[in-house]
Amino acid sequence: MKNSENQKVNLLRYWKWGVLLGLFLGAYWITWSFQTAGPGLTEEDIRFLSEDLSFWKEQRILEELDVLIMVEDDL
Amino acid sequence: MSKAALAVLFFSSLLFAQSEPSLPDEKSVQARKVWQRISQENQERILSRWGDYKSLPPQERNRLRSNFERYEQMDSKKQEVLRRNWQVWNGISAERKLRLKKSFEKWLRLDEKERDEILGKIKAQLNDAPGN
C-alpha cells in the first residue's frame, strides 16, 4: 500500500516535469516559427513587391515612353 | 494540480495548432527561403509596399498584378528597355509627367493608321533636318 502511494507520488512528479518540458519546447517552437515564418508572401508576391508600386502603375506608359516623347508635340 | 497541468497542456496545444495550421507545402517553404535571404531593410520595404498594395481598390490591384505578369513574360531585352525608361521617367518633372500622361491617353485613342501618319511625319521631319 505504501509502495503504491509512493509510485503515485512519483508519477505525479513526472507529470509535472513532462508538462514543464512540453511548455518549454512549445514556447521555443512558437518563437522559432514566428522568427522563420515570414509574412506569408509567395515568391511571386516577393518579386512583385521588390519593385516600386509606381513602376507597375506606370508600366504601360513606360512601354511607350520612347515613342511618346517623340510624338508628344504632334498630338 | 494534474487537472491544471492538463488544462495548460490542452490550451498550449491549441495555440500550437493555430500558429501552424498545416504542414507548409513546397512552394511556401521555398518562399520562406527567399524571404530569409532578403536583407532586413528590403524586407521592411516589401512589407510597406504590401500594405500600400492592400489598401488599393481591387480593380487597381488587378491592374498592377496584370502589368507585373506582362513584365514577367517579356524577354530580357524588353525588360531592360522598360527599366531604362523607368530611369528616364524618374528624371522627368511632375508637370511634364502629367503632360505625357495626357498625350498617352490621346495616343491610345488613335488607330493604327493615325499613329503611322504621325510617325511618318516625324520621320520625314528628321530626314529633312539640316545635317541629314
Backbone of each chain as ProteinMPNN parsed JSONL, in Angstrom:
{"seq_chain_A": "MKNSENQKVNLLRYWKWGVLLGLFLGAYWITWSFQTAGPGLTEEDIRFLSEDLSFWKEQRILEELDVLIMVEDDL", "coords_chain_A": {"N_chain_A": [[0.833, -1.218, 0.0], [1.862, 1.233, 0.859], [3.923, 1.384, -0.929], [2.58, 1.589, -3.389], [1.413, 4.088, -3.103], [3.674, 5.642, -3.041], [4.514, 5.277, -5.634], [2.476, 6.573, -6.998], [2.911, 9.198, -6.158], [5.409, 9.608, -7.275], [4.739, 9.385, -9.997], [3.066, 11.551, -10.311], [4.899, 13.561, -9.903], [6.539, 13.215, -12.177], [4.73, 13.812, -14.148], [4.417, 16.545, -13.792], [6.967, 17.424, -14.506], [6.989, 16.586, -17.114], [4.959, 18.149, -18.241], [6.074, 20.667, -17.839], [8.373, 20.473, -19.43], [7.14, 20.114, -21.883], [5.86, 22.591, -22.133], [8.053, 24.281, -22.254], [9.327, 23.404, -24.596], [7.274, 23.926, -26.369], [7.026, 26.725, -26.202], [9.49, 27.433, -27.207], [9.267, 26.437, -29.781], [7.16, 27.962, -30.788], [8.324, 30.513, -30.778], [10.401, 30.055, -32.578], [8.934, 29.42, -34.909], [7.652, 31.83, -35.405], [9.798, 33.463, -35.903], [10.809, 32.427, -38.254], [8.775, 32.225, -40.033], [8.037, 34.266, -41.887], [6.149, 36.738, -43.791], [4.095, 35.384, -45.004], [4.039, 35.673, -47.704], [4.024, 34.837, -51.167], [6.483, 33.544, -53.492], [6.126, 34.863, -55.853], [4.732, 37.124, -55.008], [6.773, 38.346, -53.614], [8.598, 38.929, -55.63], [7.056, 40.687, -57.094], [6.694, 42.778, -55.249], [9.24, 43.614, -54.918], [9.807, 45.548, -56.585], [9.166, 49.033, -57.011], [5.84, 50.166, -56.406], [4.923, 52.132, -58.106], [6.222, 51.641, -60.436], [4.834, 49.481, -61.551], [2.44, 50.743, -61.766], [2.843, 52.679, -63.691], [3.58, 51.228, -65.852], [2.505, 50.787, -68.476], [2.736, 53.245, -69.754], [5.444, 53.481, -69.632], [6.268, 51.529, -71.366], [5.779, 52.693, -73.763], [7.183, 54.963, -73.781], [9.454, 55.972, -75.244], [8.482, 56.384, -77.855], [6.413, 58.076, -77.245], [7.63, 60.409, -76.242], [8.734, 61.257, -78.542], [6.532, 61.81, -80.175], [4.927, 63.591, -78.811], [4.609, 66.378, -79.263], [3.24, 66.442, -81.586], [0.756, 65.564, -81.123]], "CA_chain_A": [[0.0, 0.0, 0.0], [2.755, 2.393, 0.93], [4.661, 1.389, -2.191], [1.722, 2.109, -4.47], [1.275, 5.54, -2.869], [4.938, 6.234, -3.483], [4.515, 5.274, -7.108], [1.552, 7.645, -7.416], [3.596, 10.471, -5.906], [6.458, 9.707, -8.296], [4.069, 9.605, -11.275], [2.598, 12.938, -10.283], [6.086, 14.401, -10.055], [6.967, 13.118, -13.575], [3.72, 14.543, -14.904], [4.73, 17.98, -13.718], [8.168, 17.667, -15.31], [6.585, 16.392, -18.518], [4.214, 19.346, -18.66], [7.027, 21.79, -17.9], [9.205, 20.272, -20.611], [6.26, 20.384, -23.024], [5.662, 24.04, -22.216], [9.309, 24.881, -22.678], [9.52, 23.088, -26.019], [6.215, 24.633, -27.092], [7.38, 28.149, -26.268], [10.638, 27.517, -28.109], [8.758, 26.17, -31.127], [6.372, 29.13, -31.224], [9.282, 31.577, -31.08], [11.105, 29.683, -33.805], [8.094, 29.539, -36.108], [7.392, 33.249, -35.685], [11.004, 34.07, -36.474], [11.137, 31.928, -39.586], [7.578, 32.079, -40.871], [7.886, 35.277, -42.932], [4.813, 37.344, -43.731], [3.115, 34.584, -45.743], [4.028, 36.075, -49.106], [4.532, 33.818, -52.095], [7.666, 34.017, -54.219], [5.636, 35.808, -56.855], [4.459, 38.373, -54.276], [8.056, 38.963, -53.268], [9.145, 39.518, -56.875], [6.179, 41.819, -57.423], [6.894, 43.88, -54.312], [10.637, 44.048, -54.915], [9.817, 46.748, -57.424], [8.272, 50.071, -56.516], [4.489, 50.015, -56.975], [4.759, 53.102, -59.205], [6.725, 51.002, -61.65], [3.719, 48.71, -62.125], [1.358, 51.677, -62.081], [3.162, 53.417, -64.915], [4.207, 50.32, -66.82], [2.017, 50.963, -69.857], [3.331, 54.457, -70.32], [6.886, 53.217, -69.755], [6.459, 50.711, -72.564], [5.643, 53.533, -74.967], [7.787, 56.277, -73.481], [10.329, 56.453, -76.332], [7.618, 56.891, -78.938], [5.602, 59.167, -76.701], [8.465, 61.613, -76.182], [8.946, 61.674, -79.931], [5.306, 62.303, -80.847], [4.054, 64.393, -77.927], [4.309, 67.696, -79.838], [2.353, 66.275, -82.748], [-0.555, 65.026, -80.713]], "C_chain_A": [[0.861, 1.259, 0.0], [3.536, 2.585, -0.374], [3.852, 2.011, -3.323], [1.504, 3.62, -4.309], [2.524, 6.269, -3.338], [5.009, 6.348, -4.997], [3.637, 6.4, -7.658], [2.229, 9.005, -7.296], [4.67, 10.69, -6.975], [5.862, 10.051, -9.656], [3.62, 11.062, -11.41], [3.775, 13.89, -10.53], [6.551, 14.384, -11.526], [6.018, 13.882, -14.497], [4.094, 16.028, -14.969], [5.94, 18.309, -14.601], [7.852, 17.565, -16.801], [5.892, 17.632, -19.045], [5.169, 20.525, -18.803], [7.902, 21.697, -19.148], [8.408, 20.593, -21.879], [6.074, 21.877, -23.226], [6.913, 24.73, -22.746], [9.526, 24.661, -24.177], [8.503, 23.842, -26.886], [6.567, 26.1, -27.275], [8.526, 28.345, -27.257], [10.171, 27.377, -29.563], [7.963, 27.358, -31.666], [7.323, 30.263, -31.623], [9.973, 31.295, -32.408], [10.207, 29.876, -35.032], [7.756, 30.992, -36.419], [8.596, 33.903, -36.344], [11.224, 33.646, -37.916], [9.946, 31.911, -40.549], [7.54, 33.047, -42.043], [6.461, 35.776, -42.925], [3.753, 36.562, -44.498], [3.017, 34.991, -47.19], [4.543, 34.926, -49.969], [5.778, 34.392, -52.785], [7.277, 35.08, -55.24], [5.342, 37.167, -56.209], [5.766, 39.113, -54.015], [8.67, 39.63, -54.505], [8.353, 40.774, -57.252], [6.489, 43.039, -56.534], [8.348, 44.334, -54.227], [10.796, 45.307, -55.767], [8.853, 47.76, -56.823], [6.888, 49.933, -57.172], [4.255, 50.975, -58.151], [5.228, 52.511, -60.522], [5.603, 50.229, -62.333], [2.576, 49.625, -62.528], [1.594, 52.324, -63.442], [3.669, 52.527, -66.039], [3.789, 50.568, -68.273], [2.677, 52.165, -70.52], [4.842, 54.251, -70.521], [7.185, 52.417, -71.021], [6.479, 51.569, -73.825], [6.414, 54.842, -74.829], [8.648, 56.831, -74.619], [9.512, 57.114, -77.437], [6.887, 58.14, -78.465], [6.379, 60.485, -76.65], [8.647, 62.175, -77.595], [7.691, 62.341, -80.511], [4.503, 63.319, -80.027], [3.696, 65.768, -78.515], [3.325, 67.605, -81.004], [0.975, 65.768, -82.37], [-1.543, 66.135, -80.4]], "O_chain_A": [[0.621, 2.206, -0.748], [3.778, 3.694, -0.85], [4.347, 2.829, -4.098], [1.421, 4.34, -5.304], [2.46, 7.342, -3.938], [5.479, 7.337, -5.56], [3.985, 7.077, -8.625], [2.141, 9.847, -8.189], [4.826, 11.789, -7.508], [6.393, 10.891, -10.382], [3.77, 11.698, -12.453], [3.661, 14.877, -11.257], [6.917, 15.43, -12.063], [6.431, 14.504, -15.475], [4.088, 16.659, -16.026], [5.955, 19.301, -15.33], [8.357, 18.327, -17.625], [6.186, 18.111, -20.141], [5.088, 21.288, -19.765], [8.144, 22.692, -19.831], [8.902, 21.236, -22.806], [6.125, 22.371, -24.353], [6.84, 25.638, -23.573], [9.858, 25.584, -24.921], [8.821, 24.324, -27.973], [6.425, 26.652, -28.366], [8.533, 29.294, -28.041], [10.622, 28.103, -30.449], [8.073, 27.715, -32.839], [7.152, 30.892, -32.668], [10.111, 32.18, -33.252], [10.637, 30.414, -36.053], [7.591, 31.347, -37.587], [8.461, 34.765, -37.213], [11.763, 34.411, -38.715], [10.1, 31.618, -41.735], [7.049, 32.68, -43.11], [5.641, 35.297, -42.142], [2.622, 37.03, -44.629], [2.021, 34.694, -47.849], [5.393, 34.145, -49.542], [6.074, 35.581, -52.667], [7.995, 36.056, -55.457], [5.654, 38.217, -56.771], [5.855, 40.331, -54.17], [9.191, 40.743, -54.433], [8.919, 41.783, -57.673], [6.538, 44.173, -57.009], [8.66, 45.316, -53.552], [11.791, 46.025, -55.67], [7.853, 47.393, -56.206], [6.789, 49.62, -58.358], [3.493, 50.673, -59.069], [4.704, 52.836, -61.587], [5.439, 50.31, -63.551], [1.842, 49.353, -63.478], [0.669, 52.494, -64.237], [4.134, 53.023, -67.065], [4.622, 50.56, -69.18], [3.111, 52.113, -71.671], [5.432, 54.783, -71.461], [8.22, 52.604, -71.66], [7.111, 51.219, -74.822], [6.3, 55.726, -75.678], [8.579, 58.021, -74.926], [9.801, 58.224, -77.885], [6.763, 59.124, -79.194], [5.843, 61.544, -76.976], [8.704, 63.386, -77.806], [7.788, 63.322, -81.25], [3.502, 63.848, -80.511], [2.594, 66.265, -78.285], [2.665, 68.584, -81.353], [0.125, 65.569, -83.237], [-2.687, 65.859, -80.041]]}, "seq_chain_B": "MSKAALAVLFFSSLLFAQSEPSLPDEKSVQARKVWQRISQENQERILSRWGDYKSLPPQERNRLRSNFERYEQMDSKKQEVLRRNWQVWNGISAERKLRLKKSFEKWLRLDEKERDEILGKIKAQLNDAPGN", "coords_chain_B": {"N_chain_B": [[-3.88, 19.639, -9.149], [-2.876, 18.121, -11.281], [-5.021, 18.338, -12.99], [-4.982, 21.029, -13.583], [-2.544, 21.109, -14.87], [-3.098, 19.546, -17.079], [-4.986, 21.152, -18.293], [-3.421, 23.35, -18.988], [-1.727, 22.123, -20.786], [-3.544, 21.404, -22.744], [-4.482, 23.914, -23.662], [-2.102, 24.969, -24.559], [-1.552, 23.244, -26.651], [-3.613, 23.907, -28.358], [-2.842, 26.464, -29.05], [-0.465, 25.934, -30.438], [-1.485, 24.572, -32.581], [-2.881, 26.593, -33.832], [-0.877, 28.362, -34.549], [0.527, 27.082, -36.544], [-1.153, 25.898, -38.911], [-1.128, 23.825, -40.844], [1.038, 21.45, -42.467], [3.637, 23.146, -44.131], [3.512, 23.671, -47.663], [5.606, 22.817, -50.516], [6.002, 25.113, -52.031], [5.556, 27.255, -50.252], [7.595, 26.788, -48.495], [9.786, 27.275, -50.089], [9.308, 29.966, -50.613], [9.682, 31.016, -48.079], [12.405, 30.577, -47.769], [13.404, 32.269, -49.733], [12.52, 34.691, -48.702], [13.987, 34.828, -46.346], [16.476, 35.269, -47.306], [16.515, 37.85, -48.048], [17.553, 41.145, -47.271], [17.119, 42.841, -44.096], [16.329, 45.462, -44.347], [15.271, 45.577, -46.934], [13.214, 43.764, -46.579], [11.562, 45.193, -44.903], [10.868, 47.267, -46.608], [9.474, 45.862, -48.564], [7.333, 44.902, -47.072], [6.107, 47.275, -46.406], [5.313, 48.16, -48.921], [3.564, 46.116, -49.474], [1.545, 46.666, -47.685], [0.69, 49.112, -48.749], [-0.182, 48.215, -51.212], [-2.252, 46.518, -50.495], [-4.057, 48.354, -49.617], [-5.079, 49.459, -51.866], [-7.774, 49.884, -54.282], [-9.615, 46.958, -55.405], [-9.732, 46.744, -58.237], [-7.614, 48.297, -59.148], [-5.536, 46.922, -57.967], [-5.654, 44.538, -59.386], [-4.967, 45.506, -61.871], [-2.302, 46.296, -61.502], [-1.169, 43.836, -60.89], [-1.605, 42.467, -63.264], [-0.03, 43.926, -64.972], [2.438, 43.324, -63.869], [2.544, 40.595, -64.422], [2.612, 40.69, -67.194], [5.082, 41.908, -67.51], [6.768, 39.926, -66.502], [6.528, 38.069, -68.476], [7.813, 39.197, -70.574], [10.654, 39.416, -72.833], [14.163, 39.533, -71.924], [15.373, 41.745, -73.088], [13.348, 43.553, -73.619], [12.503, 44.004, -71.055], [14.693, 45.305, -70.111], [14.638, 47.667, -71.588], [12.366, 48.762, -70.52], [13.181, 49.217, -67.911], [15.145, 51.076, -68.338], [13.611, 53.145, -69.349], [12.162, 53.655, -67.099], [14.05, 54.851, -65.479], [14.43, 57.173, -66.945], [11.86, 58.238, -66.761], [11.726, 58.773, -64.03], [13.36, 60.92, -63.901], [11.945, 62.944, -64.956], [10.006, 65.945, -64.7], [7.174, 66.597, -62.498], [5.152, 68.04, -63.741], [5.649, 67.688, -66.467], [5.322, 64.965, -66.589], [2.615, 64.76, -66.206], [1.707, 65.987, -68.552], [2.699, 64.174, -70.405], [1.235, 61.956, -69.726], [-1.298, 62.749, -70.489], [-0.884, 63.0, -73.218], [-0.377, 60.369, -73.752], [-2.826, 59.196, -73.302], [-4.216, 60.322, -75.43], [-2.779, 59.213, -77.529], [-3.384, 56.519, -77.22], [-5.986, 56.559, -78.024], [-5.858, 56.859, -80.707], [-6.064, 55.298, -83.945], [-4.345, 52.608, -85.671], [-3.61, 53.546, -88.227], [-3.629, 56.336, -87.962], [-1.625, 56.659, -86.108], [0.582, 55.715, -87.526], [0.702, 57.688, -89.479], [1.438, 59.968, -88.007], [3.936, 59.127, -87.039], [5.225, 58.778, -89.458], [5.298, 61.39, -90.38], [6.98, 62.564, -88.508], [9.338, 61.165, -88.996], [9.877, 62.057, -91.579], [10.347, 64.746, -91.063], [12.643, 64.511, -89.558], [14.374, 63.512, -91.465], [14.498, 65.661, -93.175], [15.796, 67.492, -91.714], [18.519, 69.804, -91.129], [21.811, 68.678, -91.878], [21.257, 66.114, -92.412]], "CA_chain_B": [[-2.688, 20.086, -9.882], [-2.797, 17.42, -12.565], [-6.071, 18.898, -13.863], [-4.478, 22.319, -14.061], [-1.474, 20.821, -15.828], [-3.762, 19.076, -18.304], [-5.617, 22.315, -18.923], [-2.34, 24.131, -19.604], [-1.278, 21.343, -21.941], [-4.602, 21.476, -23.747], [-4.509, 25.238, -24.288], [-0.893, 25.221, -25.351], [-1.66, 22.529, -27.936], [-4.482, 24.722, -29.209], [-2.025, 27.571, -29.522], [0.452, 25.406, -31.471], [-2.286, 24.224, -33.757], [-3.248, 27.831, -34.515], [0.284, 29.045, -35.119], [0.952, 26.363, -37.764], [-2.337, 25.088, -39.154], [-0.861, 22.595, -41.581], [2.429, 21.379, -42.9], [3.789, 24.039, -45.277], [3.822, 22.972, -48.913], [6.945, 23.1, -51.038], [6.036, 26.496, -52.503], [5.724, 28.207, -49.156], [8.931, 26.566, -47.924], [10.68, 27.985, -50.996], [9.082, 31.398, -50.397], [10.338, 31.353, -46.817], [13.851, 30.624, -48.006], [13.664, 33.51, -50.476], [12.279, 35.784, -47.764], [15.08, 34.908, -45.369], [17.707, 35.729, -47.969], [16.38, 39.294, -48.294], [18.041, 41.938, -46.126], [16.014, 43.337, -43.255], [15.895, 46.756, -44.906], [14.387, 45.279, -48.058], [12.002, 43.11, -46.049], [10.688, 46.263, -44.405], [10.364, 47.974, -47.784], [8.479, 44.988, -49.202], [6.131, 44.869, -46.22], [5.43, 48.566, -46.514], [4.635, 48.137, -50.226], [2.455, 45.157, -49.332], [0.478, 47.429, -47.014], [0.165, 50.081, -49.726], [-0.88, 47.447, -52.244], [-3.511, 46.013, -49.912], [-5.02, 49.439, -49.413], [-5.601, 49.898, -53.17], [-9.033, 49.226, -54.663], [-9.361, 45.675, -56.084], [-9.508, 46.911, -59.68], [-6.243, 48.793, -59.322], [-4.644, 45.803, -57.599], [-5.637, 43.619, -60.531], [-4.241, 46.151, -62.969], [-0.868, 46.211, -61.194], [-0.767, 42.427, -60.998], [-1.553, 42.028, -64.661], [1.185, 44.555, -65.513], [3.565, 42.523, -63.38], [2.573, 39.342, -65.192], [3.089, 41.052, -68.535], [6.528, 42.153, -67.395], [7.447, 38.637, -66.305], [6.513, 37.318, -69.73], [8.625, 39.891, -71.589], [12.037, 38.938, -72.905], [15.044, 40.365, -71.089], [15.684, 42.992, -73.791], [12.21, 44.45, -73.412], [12.529, 44.371, -69.637], [15.783, 46.272, -69.97], [14.121, 48.938, -72.131], [11.406, 49.266, -69.538], [13.949, 49.709, -66.759], [15.816, 52.309, -68.768], [12.551, 54.151, -69.409], [11.796, 53.961, -65.702], [15.045, 55.833, -65.023], [14.098, 58.423, -67.649], [10.598, 58.708, -66.169], [12.007, 59.322, -62.695], [14.063, 62.201, -64.035], [11.017, 63.912, -65.561], [9.273, 66.729, -63.694], [5.775, 66.191, -62.303], [4.324, 68.716, -64.762], [5.849, 67.012, -67.774], [4.712, 63.632, -66.47], [1.174, 64.945, -66.402], [1.508, 66.245, -69.985], [2.946, 62.915, -71.109], [0.102, 61.056, -69.464], [-2.402, 63.197, -71.344], [-0.511, 62.609, -74.587], [-0.502, 58.91, -73.832], [-4.257, 58.902, -73.464], [-4.554, 60.661, -76.828], [-2.099, 58.212, -78.362], [-4.146, 55.269, -77.127], [-7.263, 56.7, -78.725], [-5.622, 56.849, -82.158], [-5.971, 53.96, -84.536], [-3.041, 52.246, -86.242], [-3.322, 54.396, -89.391], [-3.313, 57.685, -87.475], [-0.305, 56.578, -85.469], [1.585, 55.608, -88.593], [0.793, 59.011, -90.128], [2.239, 60.851, -87.144], [5.316, 58.63, -87.032], [5.769, 59.062, -90.788], [5.556, 62.834, -90.428], [8.175, 62.822, -87.679], [10.49, 60.612, -89.729], [10.141, 62.963, -92.701], [10.948, 65.959, -90.484], [14.014, 64.168, -89.151], [15.175, 63.368, -92.689], [14.674, 66.989, -93.775], [16.563, 68.356, -90.807], [19.862, 70.072, -91.646], [22.813, 67.713, -91.421], [20.899, 64.788, -92.939]], "C_chain_B": [[-2.614, 19.426, -11.267], [-3.863, 17.937, -13.534], [-5.606, 20.231, -14.46], [-3.413, 22.1, -15.122], [-2.071, 20.369, -17.158], [-4.389, 20.239, -19.068], [-4.569, 23.153, -19.648], [-1.884, 23.444, -20.88], [-2.278, 21.462, -23.094], [-4.572, 22.832, -24.474], [-3.241, 25.519, -25.087], [-0.936, 24.455, -26.662], [-2.55, 23.288, -28.908], [-3.695, 25.849, -29.857], [-1.083, 27.106, -30.632], [-0.317, 25.167, -32.758], [-2.636, 25.485, -34.543], [-2.047, 28.476, -35.199], [0.764, 28.354, -36.396], [-0.165, 25.406, -38.164], [-2.083, 23.789, -39.913], [0.609, 22.575, -41.976], [2.604, 22.28, -44.112], [4.119, 23.256, -46.544], [5.178, 23.448, -49.436], [7.096, 24.562, -51.459], [6.287, 27.464, -51.365], [7.076, 28.017, -48.461], [9.954, 27.342, -48.757], [10.558, 29.493, -50.774], [9.738, 31.854, -49.102], [11.834, 31.501, -46.993], [14.227, 31.925, -48.72], [13.562, 34.694, -49.525], [13.457, 35.959, -46.805], [16.39, 35.387, -45.982], [17.686, 37.247, -48.201], [16.847, 40.052, -47.06], [16.85, 42.526, -45.36], [15.428, 44.638, -43.819], [14.908, 46.53, -46.066], [13.112, 44.577, -47.623], [11.016, 44.18, -45.59], [10.048, 47.015, -45.564], [9.228, 47.163, -48.437], [7.187, 44.971, -48.386], [5.355, 46.179, -46.305], [4.671, 48.652, -47.85], [3.418, 47.218, -50.19], [1.25, 45.847, -48.698], [-0.17, 48.407, -47.979], [-0.69, 49.36, -50.771], [-2.246, 46.982, -51.739], [-4.554, 47.115, -49.769], [-5.591, 49.963, -50.747], [-6.942, 49.229, -53.464], [-8.747, 47.964, -55.491], [-9.038, 45.806, -57.572], [-8.074, 47.357, -59.975], [-5.23, 47.692, -58.996], [-4.52, 44.828, -58.768], [-4.818, 44.181, -61.686], [-2.724, 46.015, -62.735], [-0.36, 44.784, -61.35], [-0.648, 41.995, -62.455], [-0.363, 42.689, -65.356], [2.42, 43.76, -65.118], [3.681, 41.222, -64.182], [3.071, 39.573, -66.619], [4.601, 41.206, -68.529], [7.295, 40.834, -67.29], [7.513, 37.824, -67.597], [7.358, 37.966, -70.833], [10.007, 39.27, -71.669], [12.938, 39.961, -72.201], [15.351, 41.72, -71.745], [14.578, 44.028, -73.543], [12.162, 44.923, -71.946], [13.581, 45.452, -69.393], [15.34, 47.656, -70.446], [13.189, 49.597, -71.111], [12.121, 49.874, -68.338], [14.654, 51.02, -67.103], [14.791, 53.445, -68.813], [12.083, 54.579, -68.022], [12.756, 55.008, -65.134], [14.753, 57.199, -65.655], [12.878, 59.066, -66.99], [10.835, 59.358, -64.807], [12.724, 60.668, -62.749], [13.169, 63.297, -64.624], [10.235, 64.65, -64.474], [7.801, 66.296, -63.631], [4.857, 66.773, -63.368], [4.406, 67.993, -66.11], [5.218, 65.619, -67.743], [3.221, 63.715, -66.77], [0.856, 65.15, -67.888], [1.663, 64.954, -70.787], [1.793, 61.933, -70.921], [-1.087, 61.42, -70.348], [-2.138, 62.794, -72.791], [-0.695, 61.11, -74.777], [-1.962, 58.506, -74.034], [-4.711, 59.18, -74.892], [-4.008, 59.588, -77.76], [-2.873, 56.898, -78.389], [-5.452, 55.326, -77.91], [-7.105, 56.646, -80.252], [-5.632, 55.423, -82.696], [-4.6, 53.785, -85.194], [-2.625, 53.22, -87.364], [-2.888, 55.795, -88.938], [-1.927, 57.711, -86.812], [0.807, 56.533, -86.514], [1.798, 56.944, -89.289], [1.687, 59.948, -89.321], [3.71, 60.421, -87.164], [6.009, 58.916, -88.364], [6.159, 60.523, -90.909], [6.848, 63.167, -89.671], [9.442, 62.321, -88.397], [10.896, 61.541, -90.869], [10.821, 64.235, -92.197], [12.409, 65.704, -90.119], [14.923, 64.061, -90.379], [15.473, 64.718, -93.346], [15.56, 67.897, -92.924], [17.965, 68.573, -91.347], [20.883, 69.09, -91.064], [22.498, 66.326, -91.909], [21.01, 64.745, -94.45]], "O_chain_B": [[-2.332, 20.077, -12.273], [-3.644, 17.974, -14.745], [-5.8, 20.52, -15.641], [-3.372, 22.797, -16.136], [-1.605, 20.764, -18.227], [-4.337, 20.309, -20.296], [-4.79, 23.609, -20.769], [-1.68, 24.083, -21.912], [-1.9, 21.602, -24.257], [-4.627, 22.903, -25.701], [-3.264, 26.188, -26.12], [-0.427, 24.931, -27.676], [-2.295, 23.321, -30.112], [-3.855, 26.148, -31.04], [-0.918, 27.791, -31.641], [0.126, 25.506, -33.855], [-2.684, 25.46, -35.772], [-2.168, 29.058, -36.277], [1.36, 29.008, -37.251], [-0.132, 24.231, -37.799], [-2.736, 22.777, -39.662], [1.321, 23.568, -41.831], [1.805, 22.202, -45.044], [4.899, 22.305, -46.513], [5.802, 24.35, -48.878], [8.149, 25.172, -51.28], [7.11, 28.373, -51.474], [7.634, 28.964, -47.907], [10.861, 27.978, -48.219], [11.558, 30.211, -50.749], [10.288, 32.954, -49.035], [12.456, 32.413, -46.45], [15.207, 32.588, -48.379], [14.408, 35.588, -49.538], [13.868, 37.078, -46.495], [17.292, 35.846, -45.28], [18.714, 37.849, -48.51], [16.566, 39.645, -45.932], [15.75, 42.683, -45.89], [14.221, 44.876, -43.776], [13.872, 47.188, -46.167], [12.054, 44.768, -48.223], [9.815, 44.096, -45.843], [8.866, 47.357, -45.529], [8.184, 47.701, -48.804], [6.089, 45.02, -48.941], [4.125, 46.197, -46.279], [3.545, 49.146, -47.907], [2.384, 47.505, -50.793], [0.106, 45.647, -49.106], [-1.393, 48.532, -48.037], [-1.762, 49.825, -51.156], [-3.249, 47.044, -52.451], [-5.759, 46.863, -49.794], [-6.483, 50.811, -50.75], [-7.22, 48.14, -52.962], [-7.743, 47.909, -56.201], [-8.194, 45.085, -58.104], [-7.422, 46.875, -60.902], [-4.205, 47.553, -59.663], [-3.429, 44.359, -59.095], [-4.091, 43.466, -62.376], [-1.971, 45.668, -63.644], [0.73, 44.551, -61.872], [0.269, 41.266, -62.834], [0.25, 42.084, -66.236], [3.327, 43.551, -65.924], [4.775, 40.81, -64.568], [3.832, 38.78, -67.173], [5.302, 40.71, -69.411], [8.341, 40.659, -67.916], [8.415, 37.009, -67.794], [7.589, 37.369, -71.884], [10.485, 38.671, -70.706], [12.531, 41.089, -71.924], [15.562, 42.716, -71.054], [14.843, 45.205, -73.295], [11.829, 46.071, -71.651], [13.394, 46.371, -68.595], [15.62, 48.671, -69.809], [13.228, 50.806, -70.883], [11.716, 50.914, -67.818], [14.748, 51.936, -66.286], [15.067, 54.561, -68.374], [11.666, 55.718, -67.811], [12.35, 55.921, -64.414], [14.82, 58.235, -64.993], [12.861, 60.263, -66.703], [10.216, 60.37, -64.476], [12.706, 61.444, -61.794], [13.597, 64.442, -64.77], [9.852, 64.063, -63.462], [7.264, 65.715, -64.573], [3.925, 66.122, -63.839], [3.406, 67.732, -66.778], [4.656, 65.155, -68.735], [2.65, 62.881, -67.473], [-0.102, 64.589, -68.421], [0.893, 64.67, -71.705], [1.43, 61.188, -71.831], [-1.784, 60.556, -70.879], [-3.027, 62.316, -73.496], [-1.118, 60.652, -75.838], [-2.284, 57.613, -74.817], [-5.468, 58.413, -75.488], [-4.7, 59.119, -78.664], [-3.001, 56.253, -79.43], [-5.96, 54.312, -78.391], [-8.067, 56.422, -80.985], [-5.262, 54.475, -82.004], [-3.804, 54.723, -85.255], [-1.476, 53.653, -87.443], [-1.922, 56.361, -89.45], [-1.172, 58.673, -86.952], [1.825, 57.215, -86.4], [2.922, 57.296, -89.648], [2.564, 60.623, -89.86], [4.609, 61.253, -87.291], [7.194, 59.245, -88.412], [7.206, 60.859, -91.462], [7.683, 63.943, -90.136], [10.477, 62.987, -88.391], [12.08, 61.784, -91.103], [11.753, 64.74, -92.823], [13.283, 66.544, -90.333], [16.086, 64.463, -90.342], [16.514, 64.914, -93.973], [16.013, 68.946, -93.383], [18.552, 67.672, -91.946], [20.81, 68.726, -89.89], [23.348, 65.438, -91.845], [20.747, 63.709, -95.059]]}, "name": "protein", "num_of_chains": 2, "seq": "MKNSENQKVNLLRYWKWGVLLGLFLGAYWITWSFQTAGPGLTEEDIRFLSEDLSFWKEQRILEELDVLIMVEDDLMSKAALAVLFFSSLLFAQSEPSLPDEKSVQARKVWQRISQENQERILSRWGDYKSLPPQERNRLRSNFERYEQMDSKKQEVLRRNWQVWNGISAERKLRLKKSFEKWLRLDEKERDEILGKIKAQLNDAPGN"}
